[in-house]
């Protein structure tokens, strides 16, 4: 749509100087002539766009014209930057790229700090990124999706769901959806989803406030989890809170710390996280989970001549 495109052009020019018409045409998927007409329209509403000729010329907005910072304090800008940078480390999205552009336009160039990142190595793998984009499309258009799903224990099943939200927790992306088979809300780890297909059928149920449905589902999820008691040295408290943010840390009289992590049946990620601490953490119970962790460590060591 022309209005949306013109707004995006304005935002882009606020953040970039000497942008060629050809580049803008490629970026927005239109002809050079269309961009030229858009620039005329933008100038006609009072935004001072000027064109520089020559090899490195292009369109710019006068430096004196800036979008004000809308009274966003420096500490608030810092919070926004950190949130966007954190999201960017794990997620690639055209929507996110556009959001960064808009935020950079709000913050004055001479004052506030812009958001930049290059976390290509640390992003989620391409398969998860592609799945996220596909699911975003289905959520936006309210389409039912079907896929093959592999649980942590290796069992596979076919699923048909109404996708409702994508969220990030435990260092992974998850789909929150309504399962047609179970007639209930379920959460699926996106990395375990295969052959995702957007069906022509539309989601017809009214799910109300999705955030509330997610909270209710999470409460039900924790009812099925096993509480594992962990003891560790106080100096590891910050890292434990980073790895297990929902688990309260308690200081013990002997200088040690204790927390309880809540693990669903069959989940294995908790073992990888705890083993990464080496001898700095200890599983106290339940006994079967303690033995499970010991057995996993022994199997790992059996691969080496120790």
Secondary structure, 3 states (H helix, E strand, C coil): CHHHHHHHHHHHHHHCCCECHHHHHHHHCCCHHHHHHHHHHHHHCCCCEEEECCCCCEEEECCCCCCCCCCCCHHHHHHHHHHHHHHHCCCCCHHHHHHHHHHHHHCCCCCCCCCCCCCCCCCCCHHHHHHHHHHHHHHHHCEEEEEEEECCCCCEEEEEEEEEEEEEECCEEEEEEEECCCCEEEEEEHHHEEEEEEEEEECCCCCCCHHHHHHHHHHHHHHHCEEEEEEEEHHHHHHHHHHCCCCCCEECCCCEEEEEEEECCCCCHHHHHHHCCHHHEEEEECHHHHHHHHHHHHHHHCCCCC
